[in-house]
Amino acid sequence: MKTVTLELASVDDVKRRVLDAFKGKKQKARISFTSPELLWKVLTAKRWDLLRAMAGRGPMTIREAARRVSRDVKAVHSDVHAMLACGLLDKTKNGRIEFRFDAVHVDFTLRAA
């Protein structure tokens, strides 16, 4: 099973992992956000539903994704482009969209202000 971890990380943490990857250290699949607010702004409830419907299903058209979540194609189109921009979804050579993971793990700790 291919799992991606969504996490909170500073820019410095991400840079350090990139440098480690260039040195040959194996890295897990991660998508990092700089704040919980940004994570929740990008991953709305409807986008979570879309990821769930696409997980492990391979490339599909936006129309197929919209059908799977019983939503309007235009609304799903907007959500898809937001998730493409942050790296959650990929676009294939033939224009289909793909969430290339079977599962999502969310990893962060909320601390007192």
N, C-alpha and C positions, 0 to 999 in steps of 0.2 A: 504494500500500500504506500502510495506517495503522499506524504503529508507536508504541508507548508505551515510554518509557524509565523503568526502575526505577533509582533512585539513592539514595545516602546524602546527606542534606542536613540542615543545622541548621534550627531553627525560624526563625532570622533570615534564612537564605537563601530559605526559602519565602516569608516575609513580603515580602522584597525583590522576588521574582518576581511576587507578587500585586499589589504597588504598580505595578510596571512594566506589568502587564496592564491595570490601571485607567488607566494613562497612554496606552494604545493600542499598546504594544509587543507584537508577536506572540509567543506562547509555544508551545513544543512540548509535546506530551502527555507529562506526567511524573507519576509517583507516587513520593513521597519517603518514605524511612525514616530515622529518626534514628540507627540503628546497624545493623551487619551482623547482630547477634544478632536484632534485631527482624525484619529482612528474612527471615532463615532460619526464624524462628518462624512467620511468616505463610505463607511459601511453602515448604511441605513438598514432598517428592517427589511425593506423590499430588496435591497442588494444582497443581504444575507440569504433571502429566499432564492434569489437568482443563482448565487453560488451553490447552494444546496441542490438545486435542480440540475446544475451543470457538472457537478463533481463526478469525476470518473466516467463521464458520458462521451468524451471526445469532442472534436470540432463540430460546430453546428451553426446554422444561420441565426441571425437575431430574431427572425420570425419564429423559428423553432423554439428558441429560448423563451420568447414571449408566450408561446402556446403552452409550454411546460409550467409556467407560473400563472397562467390565466390573466395576463395583463396586456394592455395596449402596446403595440409594436413601437410606437413613437416614444412612449415613456421608458420602455426597456432599452431602446436605442440610446437615450440620454444616460441611463445607468451604466450601460456597457461602455460608453466612451469615458465616463468617469473612472471606471475600473481598469480600462486599458491604460489610461494616463498614469495611474499609480502602480501599474505592473501586476495587478491581480489577474487580469485576463490577457490572453495573447491573441493576436490575429494571424491566421494562417496565410500562406501564399495565395490561396484561392478565395480569401476574403471572409472565411468563417471565423467564428470566435471560439476560444477554448479556455476552460479552466483546467489546467493540466495536472491537477491534484485530485486525489480521492478523498482527502480529509483536510480540515483546518484545525490547527491548535492555536489558541490565543494565550499569550504568556506575558503578563505584566502584573505588577504589584501596586496597589493604590495605597499611598501613605498619607498621614495627616498633614495638613498644610502648615 
